[in-house]
Amino acid sequence: MKLAITFAVVMLALCCGSAKAEICPEFLEALRTLFEGPVSDYEAAIAVFEPTEDMKLGGVTLKKMMELVPPQIKDGAAKLTQKIIQSPQCA
């Protein structure tokens, strides 16, 4: 379970850098559906990136792992993600 949260935060960190002024809205939607909503919504959100079957399997497996994380932990991780996105380092 900690692996899923760590993976989500690492994905976010890759998008935060001085060379990028804005985070891709499609990525944010994929990240949002990773934390909340059904697997089908997550699959739809990642489909825009045209992942390979291995990538889809990895993403869906991660989403299913996220469903096992207690709500208070997911909420804390989602708040951390939002804080990171809004931080000066990602501006």
C-alpha positions as CSV (number, residue, x, y, z in Angstrom):
1,M,0.0,0.0,0.0
2,K,2.8,2.4,0.8
3,L,4.2,1.5,-2.6
4,A,1.1,2.8,-4.4
5,I,1.3,6.1,-2.5
6,T,5.0,6.4,-3.1
7,F,4.6,5.7,-6.8
8,A,1.9,8.4,-7.1
9,V,4.0,11.0,-5.4
10,V,7.1,10.1,-7.6
11,M,5.0,10.4,-10.7
12,L,3.9,13.8,-9.5
13,A,7.5,14.8,-8.7
14,L,8.5,14.0,-12.2
15,C,6.0,16.6,-13.5
16,C,7.3,19.3,-11.2
17,G,10.2,21.2,-12.5
18,S,11.3,24.7,-13.5
19,A,11.1,23.8,-17.2
20,K,7.4,23.0,-17.0
21,A,5.0,25.9,-16.1
22,E,1.8,23.9,-16.0
23,I,1.0,20.3,-15.2
24,C,-0.8,18.3,-17.9
25,P,-4.6,18.3,-17.1
26,E,-4.9,14.8,-18.3
27,F,-2.2,13.7,-15.9
28,L,-4.0,15.4,-13.1
29,E,-7.2,13.6,-14.0
30,A,-5.4,10.2,-14.1
31,L,-3.9,11.0,-10.7
32,R,-7.3,12.1,-9.3
33,T,-8.9,8.8,-10.5
34,L,-6.1,6.9,-9.0
35,F,-7.1,8.2,-5.6
36,E,-10.9,8.1,-6.1
37,G,-13.5,6.5,-8.3
38,P,-13.8,3.1,-9.9
39,V,-11.2,1.3,-11.9
40,S,-13.1,2.0,-15.1
41,D,-12.7,5.7,-14.6
42,Y,-9.0,5.3,-14.0
43,E,-8.7,3.1,-17.2
44,A,-10.5,5.8,-19.2
45,A,-8.2,8.5,-17.7
46,I,-5.0,6.7,-18.7
47,A,-6.3,5.7,-22.1
48,V,-5.5,9.1,-23.5
49,F,-1.8,8.4,-23.0
50,E,-2.1,5.2,-25.2
51,P,-0.3,2.9,-22.8
52,T,0.9,-0.6,-23.8
53,E,-0.9,-3.6,-22.3
54,D,1.9,-3.9,-19.7
55,M,1.5,-0.3,-18.8
56,K,-2.3,-0.7,-18.4
57,L,-1.8,-3.8,-16.3
58,G,0.7,-2.0,-14.1
59,G,-1.7,1.0,-13.7
60,V,-4.8,-1.1,-13.0
61,T,-2.8,-3.1,-10.5
62,L,-1.7,0.1,-8.8
63,K,-5.3,1.4,-8.8
64,K,-6.5,-1.9,-7.2
65,M,-3.9,-1.5,-4.5
66,M,-5.1,2.0,-3.9
67,E,-8.5,0.6,-3.2
68,L,-7.1,-1.3,-0.2
69,V,-5.6,1.8,1.3
70,P,-7.7,3.2,4.2
71,P,-9.6,6.4,3.3
72,Q,-7.7,8.6,5.8
73,I,-4.4,7.6,4.3
74,K,-5.6,8.2,0.8
75,D,-7.0,11.6,1.9
76,G,-3.6,12.5,3.4
77,A,-1.8,11.4,0.3
78,A,-4.2,13.4,-1.9
79,K,-3.7,16.5,0.2
80,L,0.1,16.0,0.0
81,T,-0.2,15.7,-3.7
82,Q,-2.2,18.9,-4.0
83,K,0.3,20.7,-1.7
84,I,3.1,19.6,-4.0
85,I,1.3,20.7,-7.1
86,Q,0.6,24.2,-5.6
87,S,4.1,24.6,-4.1
88,P,6.6,27.2,-5.4
89,Q,8.8,24.4,-6.6
90,C,6.1,23.3,-9.1
91,A,5.1,26.8,-10.2
